[in-house]
């Protein structure tokens, strides 16, 4: 594969992992509260 394509895929992979970790930690921290967000809503 092209080195540029590989670099872009690495960047997207890092962004995906970062967002995934944020969603998991946010859902775990709000698991005790009664607040519920609809699926697909990401709050920063």
N, CA, C and O atoms as a printed pandas DataFrame, in Angstrom:
     atom_number atom_name residue_name chain_id  residue_number  x_coord  y_coord  z_coord
0              1         N          UNK        A               1    0.835   -1.199    0.000
1              2        CA          UNK        A               1    0.000    0.000    0.000
2              3         C          UNK        A               1    0.870    1.249    0.000
3              4         O          UNK        A               1    2.053    1.209    0.336
4              5         N          UNK        A               2    0.255    2.349   -0.383
5              6        CA          UNK        A               2    0.975    3.609   -0.422
6              7         C          UNK        A               2    1.257    4.074    1.003
7              8         O          UNK        A               2    0.444    3.872    1.905
8              9         N          UNK        A               3    2.417    4.700    1.194
9             10        CA          UNK        A               3    2.788    5.153    2.533
10            11         C          UNK        A               3    1.838    6.239    3.025
11            12         O          UNK        A               3    1.557    6.326    4.221
12            13         N          UNK        A               4    1.340    7.070    2.101
13            14        CA          UNK        A               4    0.406    8.128    2.502
14            15         C          UNK        A               4   -0.900    7.516    2.990
15            16         O          UNK        A               4   -1.464    7.950    3.995
16            17         N          UNK        A               5   -1.377    6.499    2.264
17            18        CA          UNK        A               5   -2.618    5.836    2.674
18            19         C          UNK        A               5   -2.436    5.174    4.029
19            20         O          UNK        A               5   -3.328    5.229    4.877
20            21         N          UNK        A               6   -1.275    4.545    4.236
21            22        CA          UNK        A               6   -1.014    3.898    5.517
22            23         C          UNK        A               6   -1.005    4.919    6.645
23            24         O          UNK        A               6   -1.537    4.656    7.723
24            25         N          UNK        A               7   -0.404    6.084    6.405
25            26        CA          UNK        A               7   -0.372    7.125    7.432
26            27         C          UNK        A               7   -1.761    7.630    7.767
27            28         O          UNK        A               7   -2.085    7.846    8.935
28            29         N          UNK        A               8   -2.589    7.820    6.734
29            30        CA          UNK        A               8   -3.954    8.293    6.974
30            31         C          UNK        A               8   -4.750    7.252    7.748
31            32         O          UNK        A               8   -5.518    7.591    8.649
32            33         N          UNK        A               9   -4.565    5.977    7.392
33            34        CA          UNK        A               9   -5.278    4.922    8.112
34            35         C          UNK        A               9   -4.835    4.872    9.568
35            36         O          UNK        A               9   -5.654    4.623   10.452
36            37         N          UNK        A              10   -3.550    5.107    9.831
37            38        CA          UNK        A              10   -3.062    5.122   11.208
38            39         C          UNK        A              10   -3.714    6.262   11.985
39            40         O          UNK        A              10   -4.095    6.094   13.144
40            41         N          UNK        A              11   -3.840    7.430   11.338
41            42        CA          UNK        A              11   -4.455    8.583   12.006
42            43         C          UNK        A              11   -5.910    8.270   12.338
43            44         O          UNK        A              11   -6.364    8.530   13.452
44            45         N          UNK        A              12   -6.643    7.711   11.375
45            46        CA          UNK        A              12   -8.047    7.380   11.626
46            47         C          UNK        A              12   -8.170    6.316   12.707
47            48         O          UNK        A              12   -9.111    6.339   13.501
48            49         N          UNK        A              13   -7.216    5.379   12.741
49            50        CA          UNK        A              13   -7.254    4.343   13.771
50            51         C          UNK        A              13   -7.063    4.956   15.149
51            52         O          UNK        A              13   -7.748    4.583   16.102
52            53         N          UNK        A              14   -6.122    5.905   15.254
53            54        CA          UNK        A              14   -5.896    6.563   16.538
54            55         C          UNK        A              14   -7.119    7.360   16.966
55            56         O          UNK        A              14   -7.485    7.356   18.141
56            57         N          UNK        A              15   -7.757    8.050   16.009
57            58        CA          UNK        A              15   -8.954    8.832   16.327
58            59         C          UNK        A              15  -10.078    7.907   16.773
59            60         O          UNK        A              15  -10.786    8.212   17.732
60            61         N          UNK        A              16  -10.247    6.785   16.090
61            62        CA          UNK        A              16  -11.312    5.844   16.446
62            63         C          UNK        A              16  -11.093    5.283   17.846
63            64         O          UNK        A              16  -12.032    5.186   18.636
64            65         N          UNK        A              17   -9.840    4.911   18.151
65            66        CA          UNK        A              17   -9.539    4.371   19.478
66            67         C          UNK        A              17   -9.800    5.431   20.541
67            68         O          UNK        A              17  -10.353    5.130   21.599
68            69         N          UNK        A              18   -9.403    6.681   20.261
69            70        CA          UNK        A              18   -9.596    7.755   21.232
70            71         C          UNK        A              18  -11.079    7.967   21.512
71            72         O          UNK        A              18  -11.487    8.073   22.668
72            73         N          UNK        A              19  -11.890    8.030   20.447
73            74        CA          UNK        A              19  -13.329    8.242   20.616
74            75         C          UNK        A              19  -13.951    7.049   21.338
75            76         O          UNK        A              19  -14.830    7.223   22.182
76            77         N          UNK        A              20  -13.501    5.842   21.009
77            78        CA          UNK        A              20  -14.047    4.648   21.654
78            79         C          UNK        A              20  -13.763    4.667   23.153
79            80         O          UNK        A              20  -14.638    4.355   23.959
80            81         N          UNK        A              21  -12.530    5.035   23.524
81            82        CA          UNK        A              21  -12.175    5.102   24.943
82            83         C          UNK        A              21  -13.004    6.170   25.644
83            84         O          UNK        A              21  -13.468    5.965   26.765
84            85         N          UNK        A              22  -13.190    7.320   24.978
85            86        CA          UNK        A              22  -13.997    8.386   25.571
86            87         C          UNK        A              22  -15.423    7.913   25.820
87            88         O          UNK        A              22  -15.986    8.185   26.880
88            89         N          UNK        A              23  -16.015    7.210   24.858
89            90        CA          UNK        A              23  -17.401    6.748   25.008
90            91         C          UNK        A              23  -17.492    5.720   26.133
91            92         O          UNK        A              23  -18.423    5.756   26.937
92            93         N          UNK        A              24  -16.528    4.806   26.189
93            94        CA          UNK        A              24  -16.572    3.766   27.220
94            95         C          UNK        A              24  -16.429    4.381   28.606
95            96         O          UNK        A              24  -17.196    4.050   29.510
96            97         N          UNK        A              25  -15.460    5.269   28.784
97            98        CA          UNK        A              25  -15.251    5.873   30.097
98            99         C          UNK        A              25  -16.427    6.758   30.479
99           100         O          UNK        A              25  -16.809    6.808   31.648
100          101         N          UNK        A              26  -17.011    7.461   29.502
101          102        CA          UNK        A              26  -18.152    8.326   29.787
102          103         C          UNK        A              26  -19.361    7.495   30.193
103          104         O          UNK        A              26  -20.078    7.859   31.125
104          105         N          UNK        A              27  -19.592    6.384   29.501
105          106        CA          UNK        A              27  -20.739    5.540   29.839
106          107         C          UNK        A              27  -20.534    4.884   31.202
107          108         O          UNK        A              27  -21.491    4.705   31.956
108          109         N          UNK        A              28  -19.289    4.525   31.521
109          110        CA          UNK        A              28  -19.029    3.920   32.826
110          111         C          UNK        A              28  -19.191    4.947   33.940
111          112         O          UNK        A              28  -19.707    4.616   35.008
112          113         N          UNK        A              29  -18.760    6.184   33.713
113          114        CA          UNK        A              29  -18.854    7.202   34.756
114          115         C          UNK        A              29  -20.297    7.631   34.971
115          116         O          UNK        A              29  -20.673    7.997   36.084
116          117         N          UNK        A              30  -21.114    7.591   33.915
117          118        CA          UNK        A              30  -22.516    7.992   34.033
118          119         C          UNK        A              30  -23.422    6.786   34.283
119          120         O          UNK        A              30  -24.646    6.913   34.275
120          121         N          UNK        A              31  -22.819    5.623   34.505
121          122        CA          UNK        A              31  -23.626    4.422   34.685
122          123         C          UNK        A              31  -24.443    4.500   35.966
123          124         O          UNK        A              31  -25.537    3.940   36.035
124          125         N          UNK        A              32  -23.921    5.195   36.995
125          126        CA          UNK        A              32  -24.609    5.271   38.274
126          127         C          UNK        A              32  -25.716    6.317   38.256
127          128         O          UNK        A              32  -26.701    6.186   38.982
128          129         N          UNK        A              33  -25.567    7.344   37.442
129          130        CA          UNK        A              33  -26.553    8.420   37.424
130          131         C          UNK        A              33  -27.804    7.987   36.672
131          132         O          UNK        A              33  -27.783    7.021   35.909
132          133         N          UNK        A              34  -28.888    8.712   36.897
133          134        CA          UNK        A              34  -30.154    8.380   36.243
134          135         C          UNK        A              34  -30.255    9.022   34.873
135          136         O          UNK        A              34  -31.226    8.796   34.152
136          137         N          UNK        A              35  -29.244    9.834   34.501
137          138        CA          UNK        A              35  -29.296   10.505   33.201
138          139         C          UNK        A              35  -29.090    9.489   32.084
139          140         O          UNK        A              35  -28.181    8.662   32.162
140          141         N          UNK        A              36  -29.916    9.540   31.055
141          142        CA          UNK        A              36  -29.785    8.627   29.920
142          143         C          UNK        A              36  -29.729    9.434   28.632
143          144         O          UNK        A              36  -30.526   10.349   28.425
144          145         N          UNK        A              37  -28.782    9.089   27.771
145          146        CA          UNK        A              37  -28.652    9.743   26.478
146          147         C          UNK        A              37  -29.047    8.762   25.386
147          148         O          UNK        A              37  -28.761    7.570   25.499
148          149         N          UNK        A              38  -29.695    9.237   24.337
149          150        CA          UNK        A              38  -30.025    8.348   23.221
150          151         C          UNK        A              38  -28.762    7.819   22.561
151          152         O          UNK        A              38  -27.710    8.457   22.605
152          153         N          UNK        A              39  -28.879    6.653   21.951
153          154        CA          UNK        A              39  -27.721    6.026   21.305
154          155         C          UNK        A              39  -27.228    6.887   20.155
155          156         O          UNK        A              39  -28.024    7.446   19.400
156          157         N          UNK        A              40  -25.925    6.990   20.027
157          158        CA          UNK        A              40  -25.340    7.747   18.930
158          159         C          UNK        A              40  -25.011    9.172   19.307
159          160         O          UNK        A              40  -24.388    9.884   18.519
160          161         N          UNK        A              41  -25.415    9.616   20.500
161          162        CA          UNK        A              41  -25.109   10.987   20.914
162          163         C          UNK        A              41  -23.792   10.968   21.672
163          164         O          UNK        A              41  -23.638   10.247   22.657
164          165         N          UNK        A              42  -22.846   11.769   21.201
165          166        CA          UNK        A              42  -21.536   11.834   21.846
166          167         C          UNK        A              42  -21.383   13.210   22.468
167          168         O          UNK        A              42  -21.494   14.224   21.779
168          169         N          UNK        A              43  -21.130   13.246   23.773
169          170        CA          UNK        A              43  -20.958   14.520   24.470
170          171         C          UNK        A              43  -19.502   14.668   24.871
171          172         O          UNK        A              43  -18.899   13.739   25.408
172          173         N          UNK        A              44  -18.948   15.823   24.613
173          174        CA          UNK        A              44  -17.560   16.074   24.979
174          175         C          UNK        A              44  -17.512   16.994   26.189
175          176         O          UNK        A              44  -16.428   17.334   26.663
